[in-house]
Protein backbone atom coordinates (compact mmCIF):
# COMPACT_ATOMS: atom_id res chain seq x y z
CA UNK A 1 0.00 0.00 0.00
CA UNK A 2 1.40 3.37 -0.90
CA UNK A 3 1.76 6.15 1.61
CA UNK A 4 -1.02 8.36 0.24
CA UNK A 5 -3.60 5.57 0.33
CA UNK A 6 -2.65 4.63 3.88
CA UNK A 7 -2.84 8.21 5.12
CA UNK A 8 -6.13 8.76 3.29
CA UNK A 9 -7.73 5.70 4.91
CA UNK A 10 -6.34 6.69 8.31
CA UNK A 11 -7.70 10.23 7.99
CA UNK A 12 -11.08 9.00 6.79
CA UNK A 13 -11.56 6.78 9.81
CA UNK A 14 -9.59 7.48 12.99
CA UNK A 15 -8.77 11.15 12.54
CA UNK A 16 -12.39 11.89 11.71
CA UNK A 17 -13.48 10.06 14.84
CA UNK A 18 -10.89 11.91 16.94
CA UNK A 19 -11.98 15.32 15.61
CA UNK A 20 -15.64 14.51 16.26
CA UNK A 21 -14.89 13.50 19.86
CA UNK A 22 -12.76 16.63 20.28
CA UNK A 23 -15.65 18.76 18.98
CA UNK A 24 -18.07 17.13 21.42
CA UNK A 25 -15.64 17.72 24.29
CA UNK A 26 -15.44 21.42 23.42
CA UNK A 27 -19.24 21.69 23.29
CA UNK A 28 -19.56 19.97 26.68
CA UNK A 29 -16.86 22.28 28.11
CA UNK A 30 -18.64 25.41 26.90
CA UNK A 31 -22.07 24.38 28.17
CA UNK A 32 -20.95 22.93 31.51
CA UNK A 33 -23.06 23.98 34.51
CA UNK A 34 -20.46 26.23 36.18
CA UNK A 35 -19.53 28.19 33.06
CA UNK A 36 -22.35 30.73 33.14
CA UNK A 37 -20.79 32.90 35.84
CA UNK A 38 -17.42 32.92 34.11
CA UNK A 39 -18.90 33.89 30.75
CA UNK A 40 -21.10 36.63 32.24
CA UNK A 41 -18.08 38.08 34.02
CA UNK A 42 -16.03 38.04 30.82
CA UNK A 43 -18.87 39.58 28.80
CA UNK A 44 -19.17 42.51 31.22
CA UNK A 45 -15.51 43.59 30.95
CA UNK A 46 -16.22 46.54 28.59
CA UNK A 47 -18.82 47.96 31.00
CA UNK A 48 -16.89 47.80 34.27
CA UNK A 49 -15.97 51.50 34.30
CA UNK A 50 -19.21 52.74 32.78
CA UNK A 51 -19.76 55.38 35.49
CA UNK A 52 -16.63 57.38 34.57
CA UNK A 53 -14.40 57.54 31.52
CA UNK A 54 -10.91 56.15 31.68
CA UNK A 55 -8.15 58.66 32.34
CA UNK A 56 -5.10 58.98 30.14
CA UNK A 57 -3.00 57.09 32.68
CA UNK A 58 -5.48 54.19 32.79
CA UNK A 59 -5.63 54.06 28.99
CA UNK A 60 -1.84 53.70 28.72
CA UNK A 61 -1.70 50.61 30.95
PyMOL commands that set and color helices and strands:
alter all, ss='L'
color gray80, all
select helices_A, chain A and resi 3-30+35-43+45-47+56-60
alter helices_A, ss='H'
color red, helices_A
deselect
rebuild
show_as cartoon
